[in-house]
Amino acid sequence: MDLTFSQEDLLFQQEVRQFLADQLPPHIIAATNNNSSVFLEKDMALEWQAILVKQGWAVPQWPAEHGGCDWSPTQKYIFSRECYLAGAPMLIPLGLLMLAPVIMAFGSEEQKQTYLPKILSGEHYWCQGYSEPGAGSDLAGLKLKAEPSGDDYIVNGSKIWTTHAHLADHIFCLVRTDNSGRPQQGISFLLVDMDSPGVSVTPILTMAGDHEVNQVFFDNVRVPQKNRIGEENKGWHYAKYLLEFERGGGFIGPLIRHELVRLGELIARGHERTAGFDRSGNIARRLARLEIDVKALEITELRILSALSAGGNPGPESSLLKLNSTRLEQEINELSVDVLGYEGFPMNPIEDGSPVRPDFISSVVPRYLNNRAASIFGGSQEVQRNIIAKMVLGL
Ligand SMILES: Cc1cc2nc3c(=O)[nH]c(=O)nc-3n(C[C@H](O)[C@H](O)[C@H](O)COP(=O)(O)OP(=O)(O)OC[C@H]3O[C@@H](n4cnc5c(N)ncnc54)[C@H](O)[C@@H]3O)c2cc1C
């Protein structure tokens, strides 16, 4: 693909910049800068989503017929990069970028008409029911049982580590509909209303103190069979398709680029505040290494984006993105904490009880702690290496 910006692209860039200057609210920028969780707070993320929907720019990745943008890969990249550099939050991808491609590819016409507009408008807020106690990396070992009963399934069991289940009104679930063959063969993909009688949610607090993940229990939950995506017992295929989008369907490069810029600012302020800061040049060397690696990630992502724009799906190469973007984000987090030194301690009050730390560093350590989980969620780093070895390198 051609990565040079044409005159048309530069005009587009100006248009995006102007839109962001006019429409991105300062309170959302502030919340994004101080956010240490994996997603921005739901209400604010939906507020930004609504502004983008009004402009017609919420889901550039979707086909234009469903409300996406008819942009070139370069324009999609420019849009994403400008958004992050302006301090816009990532839209919550669970419905928009993970479930929606599955519905588009494998859902019935009725499911497309019912769900896609509600995902786009934010009326439906989804969570992901894949993992179970005893079925994480070994996802095919899942046991959440769905037994046919008339036009419905009766669902029993539980899902765990379910991000934002306490906020979601719908959950997409992998359920066990057959036990007779290989584990992968008896799985179906089901859409469940969280308000259904028998669904309950229990919080799990993370080491950073956040409430993001939950365990979800299903006790004789009645779910219409028409809420199943595609064929019964073929859910494994749809589930893997979704994972490709989870790991490589968004734009992670511009987000990491933005984090690198913020790290650069943190270092510059360190120089201002402490004479002789980084005398050994160690921080400068680590920053240069990160700069090179982020560039390489950006190029890899553009290659995948190019495939997506030609109508393909991200493919197993998305595991490369997940592996490397996670490593880089965590290295940026680590260097940020190293740069802060003792100022990073969570409790650093002065006599009147207010914190000594200036605002711009208050989210650095919580972000570092929260982001340790990135090497586990969406499939652990080791599992991504296995996929790359098998599916990309053919080993
Ligand atoms: C913050 C957070 C949010 C999450 N959100 C969601 C969500 O919204 N929805 C959802 O469904 N799930 C979610 N998950 C679950 C996540 O997908 C699983 O935790 C992950 O797949 C790992 O599964 P596990 O926890 O059972 O660990 P295990 O599978 O038990 O793995 C334990 C360790 O063994 C290693 N390992 C396992 N198998 C292999 C292998 N074959 N080769 C090499 N090493 C291996 C792993 O890499 C890991 O280090 C979330 C997890 C976290 C931490």
The ligand as an SDF file (V2000), in Angstrom:
LIG
                    3D

 53 58  0  0  0  0  0  0  0  0999 V2000
   -8.4360   -7.9590   33.1910 C   0  0  0  0  0  0  0  0  0  0  0  0
   -9.0060   -9.1310   32.4530 C   0  0  0  0  0  0  0  0  0  0  0  0
  -10.1390   -8.9430   31.6760 C   0  0  0  0  0  0  0  0  0  0  0  0
  -10.6980  -10.0350   31.0020 C   0  0  0  0  0  0  0  0  0  0  0  0
  -11.8670   -9.8420   30.3010 N   0  0  0  0  0  0  0  0  0  0  0  0
  -12.4860  -10.9160   29.7510 C   0  0  0  0  0  0  0  0  0  0  0  0
  -13.7670  -10.7780   29.1330 C   0  0  0  0  0  0  0  0  0  0  0  0
  -14.3320   -9.6800   29.0760 O   0  0  0  0  0  0  0  0  0  0  0  0
  -14.3580  -11.8800   28.6470 N   0  0  0  0  0  0  0  0  0  0  0  0
  -13.7780  -13.1230   28.6940 C   0  0  0  0  0  0  0  0  0  0  0  0
  -14.3600  -14.0680   28.2090 O   0  0  0  0  0  0  0  0  0  0  0  0
  -12.5600  -13.2750   29.2770 N   0  0  0  0  0  0  0  0  0  0  0  0
  -11.9140  -12.2160   29.8140 C   0  0  0  0  0  0  0  0  0  0  0  0
  -10.6940  -12.3740   30.4280 N   0  0  0  0  0  0  0  0  0  0  0  0
  -10.1560  -13.7260   30.5630 C   0  0  0  0  0  0  0  0  0  0  0  0
   -8.9100  -13.9770   29.7190 C   0  0  0  0  0  0  0  0  0  0  0  0
   -9.2370  -14.1570   28.3790 O   0  0  0  0  0  0  0  0  0  0  0  0
   -8.2440  -15.2240   30.3310 C   0  0  0  0  0  0  0  0  0  0  0  0
   -7.7890  -14.8570   31.6210 O   0  0  0  0  0  0  0  0  0  0  0  0
   -7.0930  -15.7070   29.4890 C   0  0  0  0  0  0  0  0  0  0  0  0
   -7.5680  -16.2780   28.3060 O   0  0  0  0  0  0  0  0  0  0  0  0
   -6.2070  -16.7260   30.2480 C   0  0  0  0  0  0  0  0  0  0  0  0
   -6.9820  -17.7440   30.7910 O   0  0  0  0  0  0  0  0  0  0  0  0
   -6.8270  -18.1680   32.3380 P   0  0  0  0  0  0  0  0  0  0  0  0
   -6.9800  -16.9340   33.1710 O   0  0  0  0  0  0  0  0  0  0  0  0
   -7.7660  -19.2910   32.5870 O   0  0  0  0  0  0  0  0  0  0  0  0
   -5.3310  -18.6470   32.4950 O   0  0  0  0  0  0  0  0  0  0  0  0
   -4.7400  -20.0650   32.0650 P   0  0  0  0  0  0  0  0  0  0  0  0
   -5.2990  -20.4550   30.7580 O   0  0  0  0  0  0  0  0  0  0  0  0
   -4.9350  -21.0260   33.2140 O   0  0  0  0  0  0  0  0  0  0  0  0
   -3.2030  -19.7390   31.8920 O   0  0  0  0  0  0  0  0  0  0  0  0
   -2.3100  -19.6420   33.0240 C   0  0  0  0  0  0  0  0  0  0  0  0
   -0.9010  -19.4720   32.4640 C   0  0  0  0  0  0  0  0  0  0  0  0
   -0.5280  -20.6300   31.6990 O   0  0  0  0  0  0  0  0  0  0  0  0
   -0.0970  -20.2400   30.4020 C   0  0  0  0  0  0  0  0  0  0  0  0
   -0.5440  -21.2140   29.3930 N   0  0  0  0  0  0  0  0  0  0  0  0
   -1.7700  -21.7670   29.2970 C   0  0  0  0  0  0  0  0  0  0  0  0
   -1.8220  -22.6060   28.2340 N   0  0  0  0  0  0  0  0  0  0  0  0
   -0.6050  -22.5700   27.6330 C   0  0  0  0  0  0  0  0  0  0  0  0
   -0.0540  -23.2010   26.4920 C   0  0  0  0  0  0  0  0  0  0  0  0
   -0.7650  -24.0510   25.7370 N   0  0  0  0  0  0  0  0  0  0  0  0
    1.2400  -22.9270   26.1740 N   0  0  0  0  0  0  0  0  0  0  0  0
    1.9700  -22.0590   26.9150 C   0  0  0  0  0  0  0  0  0  0  0  0
    1.4840  -21.4430   28.0350 N   0  0  0  0  0  0  0  0  0  0  0  0
    0.2160  -21.6720   28.3790 C   0  0  0  0  0  0  0  0  0  0  0  0
   -0.7650  -18.9160   30.1360 C   0  0  0  0  0  0  0  0  0  0  0  0
   -0.0360  -18.1410   29.2130 O   0  0  0  0  0  0  0  0  0  0  0  0
   -0.7710  -18.2690   31.5130 C   0  0  0  0  0  0  0  0  0  0  0  0
    0.4600  -17.6290   31.7540 O   0  0  0  0  0  0  0  0  0  0  0  0
  -10.0960  -11.3010   31.0840 C   0  0  0  0  0  0  0  0  0  0  0  0
   -8.9360  -11.4760   31.8460 C   0  0  0  0  0  0  0  0  0  0  0  0
   -8.3900  -10.3960   32.5230 C   0  0  0  0  0  0  0  0  0  0  0  0
   -7.1650  -10.6310   33.3610 C   0  0  0  0  0  0  0  0  0  0  0  0
  1  2  1  0
  2  3  1  0
  2 52  2  0
  3  4  2  0
  4  5  1  0
  4 50  1  0
  5  6  2  0
  6  7  1  0
  6 13  1  0
  7  8  2  0
  7  9  1  0
  9 10  1  0
 10 11  2  0
 10 12  1  0
 12 13  2  0
 13 14  1  0
 14 15  1  0
 14 50  1  0
 15 16  1  0
 16 17  1  0
 16 18  1  0
 18 19  1  0
 18 20  1  0
 20 21  1  0
 20 22  1  0
 22 23  1  0
 23 24  1  0
 24 25  2  0
 24 26  1  0
 24 27  1  0
 27 28  1  0
 28 29  2  0
 28 30  1  0
 28 31  1  0
 31 32  1  0
 32 33  1  0
 33 34  1  0
 33 48  1  0
 34 35  1  0
 35 36  1  0
 35 46  1  0
 36 37  1  0
 36 45  1  0
 37 38  2  0
 38 39  1  0
 39 40  1  0
 39 45  2  0
 40 41  1  0
 40 42  2  0
 42 43  1  0
 43 44  2  0
 44 45  1  0
 46 47  1  0
 46 48  1  0
 48 49  1  0
 50 51  2  0
 51 52  1  0
 52 53  1  0
M  END
$$$$
